[in-house]
Amino acid sequence: MYIRTISEAKAQLSALIEKVVAGKEVIIGKAGKPVAKLVRYKGTGKPRQPGALRGRIKIADDFDELPDDIAEAFGMVDR
């Protein structure tokens, strides 16, 4: 584990990322206290499946219609 201040992390970001890629953790501190941790990203491994919620979501017929008071607040209706 490597501990760095924010300014050190800004100056050494590329090197810190290389350490993370190698499997190390990097802790970034502010005022002597840890505030962030850099760790290697592990994705889900599954590609996104478009349409996975098809048929399970309903959009109301009046979705694009604004109520009069909100339309007026946006200056879309003259009163």
C-alpha positions as CSV (number, residue, x, y, z in Angstrom):
1,M,0.0,0.0,0.0
2,Y,1.3,3.4,-0.9
3,I,0.2,6.6,0.9
4,R,0.4,9.9,-0.9
5,T,-0.9,13.5,-0.4
6,I,-3.2,15.1,-2.9
7,S,-0.3,17.2,-4.4
8,E,1.9,14.2,-4.6
9,A,-0.8,12.2,-6.3
10,K,-1.4,15.0,-8.8
11,A,2.3,15.1,-9.7
12,Q,2.7,11.3,-9.8
13,L,-0.6,10.1,-11.2
14,S,0.8,8.1,-14.1
15,A,3.2,6.3,-11.8
16,L,0.5,5.6,-9.2
17,I,-1.8,4.2,-11.9
18,E,1.0,1.8,-12.9
19,K,1.2,0.7,-9.3
20,V,-2.5,0.1,-9.2
21,V,-2.3,-1.9,-12.5
22,A,0.4,-4.0,-10.8
23,G,-2.1,-4.9,-8.1
24,K,-1.1,-2.4,-5.4
25,E,-3.5,0.0,-3.5
26,V,-2.8,3.7,-3.3
27,I,-4.2,5.8,-0.5
28,I,-4.6,9.5,-1.0
29,G,-4.7,11.7,2.1
30,K,-5.6,15.2,3.0
31,A,-4.4,16.9,6.2
32,G,-2.9,13.6,7.3
33,K,-6.2,11.6,7.0
34,P,-7.0,9.1,4.2
35,V,-9.7,10.4,1.9
36,A,-9.5,8.2,-1.2
37,K,-8.2,4.8,-2.4
38,L,-7.1,4.0,-5.9
39,V,-7.7,0.3,-6.7
40,R,-7.7,-1.6,-9.9
41,Y,-11.1,-1.5,-11.7
42,K,-12.8,-4.8,-12.1
43,G,-15.7,-4.6,-14.5
44,T,-18.7,-6.9,-14.4
45,G,-17.2,-8.9,-17.3
46,K,-20.6,-9.0,-19.0
47,P,-21.3,-6.9,-22.1
48,R,-24.2,-4.6,-21.9
49,Q,-27.4,-6.2,-23.2
50,P,-29.5,-3.5,-25.0
51,G,-33.2,-4.0,-24.6
52,A,-32.9,-6.1,-21.4
53,L,-35.9,-4.2,-19.9
54,R,-38.0,-4.3,-23.0
55,G,-41.7,-4.7,-22.1
56,R,-41.0,-4.0,-18.4
57,I,-41.1,-0.1,-18.5
58,K,-44.1,1.9,-19.4
59,I,-44.0,5.6,-20.3
60,A,-47.2,7.5,-19.7
61,D,-49.0,8.8,-22.8
62,D,-48.8,12.4,-21.5
63,F,-45.1,12.2,-20.7
64,D,-44.1,15.1,-23.0
65,E,-46.9,17.4,-21.8
66,L,-46.0,19.9,-19.0
67,P,-48.6,21.0,-16.4
68,D,-49.7,24.6,-17.0
69,D,-47.9,26.0,-13.9
70,I,-44.6,24.5,-14.9
71,A,-44.9,25.5,-18.5
72,E,-45.7,29.0,-17.3
73,A,-42.6,29.0,-15.0
74,F,-40.5,28.2,-18.1
75,G,-42.1,31.0,-20.1
76,M,-43.8,28.6,-22.5
77,V,-47.3,29.8,-21.8
78,D,-48.6,33.4,-21.7
79,R,-51.1,34.2,-19.1
